[in-house]
Amino acid sequence: MNNVWPSYLVFQWLCPDVHLTPARVVSGVALVIKVVIVVIVVVLLVVNVVVVVLAVVVVVVVVVVAVAVVVLVVVVVVSVVVVVVVVA
C-alpha cells in the first residue's frame, strides 16, 4: 500500500485488531448517513408537532378573545339600554 490515509494508519495503530476494508468503510459511511437522515426526520417531526400545537393555541386564544369581545359588547349595550330606560 503506497497511498494510505494518515487517519487509517492512526486507526490501525489505535485498533490493530480491526482491519478496515473498503466494504467496511462504505458500510460505516452508509450507517452514518442513515443515522443523520433519521435524526433530521425526527427533528422535523418534532418541529411539525410544535407548530401544530402552537396553531391550536393561537386558535384557542383567538376564540377566547372573540367571546370576550362579544360579552363586552353585550354588557355595554345592555348597560346603555338600562341607563336610557331609567333616565327616561
C-alpha positions, 0 to 999 in steps of 0.5 A, spaced: 500 500 500 503 506 497 497 511 498 494 510 505 490 515 509 494 518 515 487 517 519 487 509 517 494 508 519 492 512 526 486 507 526 490 501 525 495 503 530 489 505 535 485 498 533 490 493 530 485 488 531 480 491 526 482 491 519 478 496 515 476 494 508 473 498 503 466 494 504 467 496 511 468 503 510 462 504 505 458 500 510 460 505 516 459 511 511 452 508 509 450 507 517 452 514 518 448 517 513 442 513 515 443 515 522 443 523 520 437 522 515 433 519 521 435 524 526 433 530 521 426 526 520 425 526 527 427 533 528 422 535 523 417 531 526 418 534 532 418 541 529 411 539 525 408 537 532 410 544 535 407 548 530 401 544 530 400 545 537 402 552 537 396 553 531 391 550 536 393 555 541 393 561 537 386 558 535 384 557 542 386 564 544 383 567 538 376 564 540 377 566 547 378 573 545 372 573 540 367 571 546 370 576 550 369 581 545 362 579 544 360 579 552 363 586 552 359 588 547 353 585 550 354 588 557 355 595 554 349 595 550 345 592 555 348 597 560 346 603 555 339 600 554 338 600 562 341 607 563 336 610 557 330 606 560 331 609 567 333 616 565 327 616 561 
